[in-house]
Amino acid sequence: MKATFLGTSAGFPTPERNVPALLLECEGEYLLFDCGEGTQRQMMLAGMSLCRKMKIFITHMHGDHLFGLPGMIQTMNLLNRPHKLEVYGPPGIGGFIMEAASSTLSEPSFELSVNEVHEGEIARGKGYRVLGVWADHSIPDMAFKVIFGRGVGKFDVRKAERLGVPEGPIRGELKSGREGTLADGRVIRPEMVLGKPSVERSLVYTGDTRPTQSVERFAAGTDLLVHEATFSEDLVERAIGVGHSTAIGAAEIAKRARAKRLILTHVSARYPDARLLVDEARTVFPNADLAEDFASYELKT
């Protein structure tokens, strides 16, 4: 899975940073987290297609995290997008998309599915699952976790054939790590037809949030925690008051969660040189970095 930052600024774009968007490429599909204004152009600059299979996950209903959606949908219309687009977000996301599309006569010409989300499993696809938990912002904000990798071993067709496992639902159960019962009553256990399990990996993306135990628990042991760090520590009271985190606050979450790596994003425009933020974070959590637009990171199973 490859993660590319398309926007890393807080509130509004700057000459160096666009507003929030993080795109994951997983098994040929795009998973886009937040869609600030100009995200479609950032995708184009990064060589990414707007016609690819895609799911979009919006953390909360602040404009810098979703104003790019209407323009992206209109452009997809003009490009004759062939694939269904799935959008997931907090309550209100459906009304926002419907009003924006109808008032500008840009209703999608492709299939569009809009889903208002709650905690738990939100979506799944080939080789991945997306989970959600409520964070702690000034309005409802959903943090997302992507778990990818098979988790179970590769299905061995030859072993299945030797055991007399027919094509169909029973093979599907076994591929998912569950037992299957044949017509003759024999129980086939997953380990009888599966290879060695691969290691699952995970990425957590917080959206906007104060440091909170819900995210700490959610991010336990994650390979990559992408946490907002809007302010430096001298503005910690302001950060908490408006529902944001400092770099040190994000680092403390990463440390307590025993995350393997931390990347800070959602940088206030008051920091044209944001190295201050990562320097602060590293005093608590050494394996911290600062997100930059178009920077990419790979996670491998």
Rosetta blueprint (number, residue, H / E / L):
1 M L
2 K E
3 A E
4 T E
5 F E
6 L E
7 G E
8 T L
9 S E
10 A L
11 G L
12 F L
13 P L
14 T L
15 P L
16 E L
17 R L
18 N L
19 V L
20 P L
21 A E
22 L E
23 L E
24 L E
25 E E
26 C E
27 E L
28 G L
29 E E
30 Y E
31 L E
32 L E
33 F E
34 D L
35 C L
36 G L
37 E L
38 G L
39 T H
40 Q H
41 R H
42 Q H
43 M H
44 M H
45 L H
46 A L
47 G L
48 M L
49 S L
50 L L
51 C L
52 R L
53 K L
54 M E
55 K E
56 I E
57 F E
58 I L
59 T L
60 H L
61 M L
62 H L
63 G H
64 D H
65 H H
66 L L
67 F L
68 G H
69 L H
70 P H
71 G H
72 M H
73 I H
74 Q H
75 T H
76 M H
77 N H
78 L H
79 L L
80 N L
81 R L
82 P L
83 H L
84 K L
85 L E
86 E E
87 V E
88 Y E
89 G E
90 P L
91 P L
92 G L
93 I H
94 G H
95 G H
96 F H
97 I H
98 M H
99 E H
100 A H
101 A H
102 S H
103 S H
104 T L
105 L L
106 S L
107 E L
108 P L
109 S L
110 F L
111 E L
112 L E
113 S E
114 V E
115 N E
116 E E
117 V L
118 H L
119 E L
120 G E
121 E E
122 I E
123 A E
124 R E
125 G E
126 K L
127 G L
128 Y E
129 R E
130 V E
131 L E
132 G E
133 V E
134 W E
135 A L
136 D L
137 H L
138 S L
139 I L
140 P L
141 D L
142 M E
143 A E
144 F E
145 K E
146 V E
147 I E
148 F E
149 G L
150 R L
151 G L
152 V L
153 G L
154 K L
155 F E
156 D L
157 V H
158 R H
159 K H
160 A H
161 E H
162 R H
163 L L
164 G L
165 V L
166 P L
167 E L
168 G L
169 P H
170 I H
171 R H
172 G H
173 E H
174 L H
175 K H
176 S L
177 G L
178 R L
179 E L
180 G E
181 T E
182 L L
183 A L
184 D L
185 G L
186 R L
187 V E
188 I E
189 R L
190 P H
191 E H
192 M H
193 V L
194 L E
195 G L
196 K L
197 P L
198 S L
199 V L
200 E L
201 R E
202 S E
203 L E
204 V E
205 Y E
206 T L
207 G L
208 D L
209 T L
210 R L
211 P L
212 T L
213 Q H
214 S H
215 V H
216 E H
217 R H
218 F H
219 A L
220 A L
221 G L
222 T L
223 D L
224 L E
225 L E
226 V E
227 H E
228 E E
229 A L
230 T L
231 F E
232 S L
233 E H
234 D H
235 L H
236 V H
237 E H
238 R H
239 A H
240 I H
241 G H
242 V L
243 G L
244 H L
245 S L
246 T E
247 A H
248 I H
249 G H
250 A H
251 A H
252 E H
253 I H
254 A H
255 K H
256 R H
257 A H
258 R L
259 A L
260 K L
261 R L
262 L E
263 I E
264 L E
265 T E
266 H L
267 V E
268 S L
269 A L
270 R L
271 Y L
272 P L
273 D L
274 A L
275 R H
276 L H
277 L H
278 V H
279 D H
280 E H
281 A H
282 R H
283 T L
284 V L
285 F L
286 P L
287 N L
288 A E
289 D E
290 L E
291 A L
292 E L
293 D L
294 F L
295 A L
296 S E
297 Y E
298 E E
299 L L
300 K L
301 T L
